[in-house]
Amino acid sequence: MPTGTAVSEAYATLGLEQGSSLEVVKAAYKQVALRTHPDKNPNNPDATRQFQHVGEAYNVLSKHLDTSHRNRPRYYPQCGHYHDYDSDFDDDDYSEDDYDSDFEAELAEAYYRSLFEAIFSRFENSYSRSRFRYEHPRPQRERVPPESQAEFNERIRRNREEQIKAEEQRKLQAQIRKELAEEDRRKELAEREKRQKARAQKKKADAQAGRQRAAASVRAQRERTQSLRSSVFNAARSGDAQKVRQGIWESNVDAVGGEIKAGYEEFVKVPPNDPKETLLHIVVKGGDLELVAWLDSHNADPEERDSEDLTAFLVAVRLGNLPIINYFLENHPFDDEDNKKVYKSSSSSLSVLQLAVESGILQVVKLVLEKGLATSQEVNDVWAWITSEGAGKVADEIMRAVMQHGGFTPPTTPLAAHNGNGSSNSNGRGKGRGHNRRRHENRKSHSPGLEQKSDSPSRPVFQTSAYPNRGHGRGRSGRGRGGRGRDYGMGLPS
C-alpha cells in the first residue's frame, strides 16, 4: 500500500490537491503526460525521466484510490496467515522466490551427502556391520492450505480487474500517443501552411520588387532618351551640325517628330515654344542646306508640319531661302503626287504664294509662280490681299510679278486700293482680264511663240467666273494665262 508521503508527492507531481478523485487523477495524468512526453520535448534530455516520474505518480494514486481491494484480508502462503490491507505488512517485505531458492539449496545438499554416504560404506570393515548413517532432518515445507472456492473466485476477479486496469492503461497510453501524433500532424500542417504562405508572400514581394525595378529601369531609360533628344534639338537650334549628326547616327535619335516624344512629357525640363517643330524645321530656319540634305537622307519626313501647319519647305519659302527651296523642288518634284503635301498647307487662309510674298524676295515669288506651285484661285486671293488695306506695304516688283502672272489691272490710285471697294476692285480685275484676253487674241495669230508658252506647265490656271471650277484646277489648258499676264506686264512701266 502506498505510504502517505508517496501519495502526497504523487498529487504534487500531477498538480492536484489532496483527496482528488480517481477520474480527476486520470484527466490530470493525461494532460501532464501530453505535456511531458519526450516527443513533445525533443530538446530536453530530462524529458524521459520526467515522463516516467509522472507515470509512477499515476500508479501510486491509482493504487491509493482503487477501493476494490481495500478492507479485504489477503492470505500470504509464505507466512501461513492472513494480513489486512490496513496492516503494516507489505507484499514487498517477503518474497516467495527467495524462500524457494533457499529450500532447493538445502535439498541439493542433503542429496549429495546421502550419495557420499553410500559410496563410503562399501569400504568399511567387512566385520563391521555397523553403518554410518548420517541422519539429516529433511526440511519440511510448510503445507499450503488448499484454496477455497471463494478465494479462487476472488483471485480470478482480482486478476480480471488487474487486466482491465492494464487494458485501460494501455488505452490511455494509446490515446495519449494518438493525441500527440494528431497534435504533431496539426503542427506540421500549420508549419507547412506557414512556409507556403511565406513562400507565396516572398514570391509576391519579389515579383513586386521586380516590377518596380523594371518600371524604374524603363523610367530611367525614357528619361535618358528624352534628355538625349532634347540635347540634339538644342544643338540644332544653336547650329551645332556635328552634334545633330552624332545624336541621330550614333545615339539613334529619330529625326521624325517634334522634340517631345509621346508619353515622355514629364521628362522635359524646358518645354519648346513649338512642340510640333521638327529638326528639319529648325535646320531650315538656320539656313544650313547641307544639314537639311543630310536629315532628308536620314529618315526626316518633309511632310511633317509645325504648329502653324507649315512644312519645312513652306518655312523656307517664308524665309526666302532659295537654295533650300530649290533643293526640295529637285529632290521632291512637285509633279509627283506623293510630294503634294510637302508644298501645300492645309490651312485655306495660307498659301505658298502668300508665304513667298511675305518673304519680300522677288526671286522666290517668281519661282513659285513659274513652278506652278500656286493655283489660279490662290493667285486671285493673293492679289486681293495685296491690294487690300491689311496687306501692308508690298514691293512694287512683287506686285507687278503677281499682276503680270494673273493678268490683273493695277489699281487706279493707291486710295482706291486702300478703300477696299469690292465692286470697283472686282470690276477692275474683270476689266483687266477682258482687256488682256482681247489683246491676247489679237496677238495669237501673229505670235505663235506665245501660244507655245501658254502650254508651259510652269503657270497656274486662271479661270473667269464663267467656269464653275474656278481656282481648283491646274490643267495644261489654263496655264497659258500666265503668258498673257507677262505680255501685259511687258507693256507696264518698270
Secondary structure, DSSP 8 states (H G I E B T S, - for coil): ---HHHHHHHHHHTT--TT--HHHHHHHHHHHHHHH-GGG-TT-TTHHHHHHHHHHHHHHHHHHH-TTSTT--EEETTTTEEE-TTSS--GGG--HHHHHHHHHHHHHHHHHHHHHHHHHHTTS-TT---------------------HHHHHHHHHHHHHHHHHHHHHHHHHHHHHHHHHHHHHHHHHHHHHHHHHHHHHHHHHHHHHHHHHHHHHHHHHHHHHHHHHHHHHHHHHHT-HHHHHHHHHTS---SSSBSS-TT-GGG-SS--S-TT-BHHHHHHHHT-HHHHHHHHTTT--TT---TTS--HHHHHHHHT-HHHHHHHHHHS-TTSGGGHHHH--S-TT--HHHHHHHHT-HHHHHHHHHTT-S-HHHHHHHHHHHTSGGG----HHHHHHHHHHHT----SSHHHHHHT-HHHHHHHHHHHHHHHHHHHHHHHTT-HHHHHHHT-TTS-----TTSTTTTS---GGGTTHHHHHHHHHHTS--
